[in-house]
Amino acid sequence: MVDPVSDVAEDTEETAPTCATCGETILNQPTHRVTTEVADGAVVITHFCDEDCLSAYEG
């Protein structure tokens, strides 16, 4: 992902994030979910296709 604060719709197949649960490319998905946390002093941004993938990752 080129710019972590850009709209997902601006991404291309090559720069779009992938879902941490299923590995699918997230491109123009209105159900896209993102979590942000700090781990070892660094910001970690994790992307998910939808609420189901986020729940599966957390559960």
C-alpha positions in Angstrom: 0.0 0.0 0.0 1.5 3.3 -1.1 -0.3 5.7 1.3 -1.8 4.2 4.4 -4.2 7.1 4.9 -5.5 7.1 1.3 -9.0 5.9 0.3 -9.0 2.2 -0.7 -10.6 3.2 -4.0 -7.4 4.9 -5.0 -5.4 1.7 -4.9 -4.7 -0.6 -7.8 -4.4 -4.4 -7.8 -0.7 -4.0 -7.1 -1.0 -1.5 -4.3 -4.2 -2.5 -2.6 -4.0 -4.1 0.9 -4.9 -7.7 1.4 -7.2 -9.2 4.1 -5.2 -10.6 7.1 -7.7 -13.5 7.4 -8.4 -14.7 3.8 -5.7 -13.0 1.8 -8.1 -11.5 -0.7 -7.1 -8.1 -2.3 -9.3 -5.3 -0.8 -10.2 -3.1 -3.7 -13.3 -0.8 -3.7 -15.0 -2.8 -0.9 -17.4 -0.7 1.2 -17.2 -3.5 3.9 -13.4 -3.0 4.3 -12.4 -2.9 8.0 -9.1 -1.8 9.5 -7.5 -2.2 12.9 -4.6 -0.1 14.2 -2.4 -0.9 17.2 1.0 -0.1 18.6 3.4 -3.1 18.9 7.0 -2.7 20.0 6.8 1.0 19.4 5.6 0.7 15.8 2.1 1.3 14.4 0.6 -1.9 13.0 -2.3 -1.5 10.5 -4.3 -4.7 9.7 -6.9 -4.8 6.9 -9.9 -7.1 6.6 -12.5 -7.7 3.8 -15.4 -7.4 6.1 -16.7 -7.8 9.6 -16.7 -11.6 9.3 -13.0 -11.7 8.5 -12.3 -9.3 11.3 -14.3 -11.5 13.8 -12.5 -14.6 12.6 -9.1 -12.9 13.1 -10.0 -11.7 16.6 -11.7 -14.9 17.7 
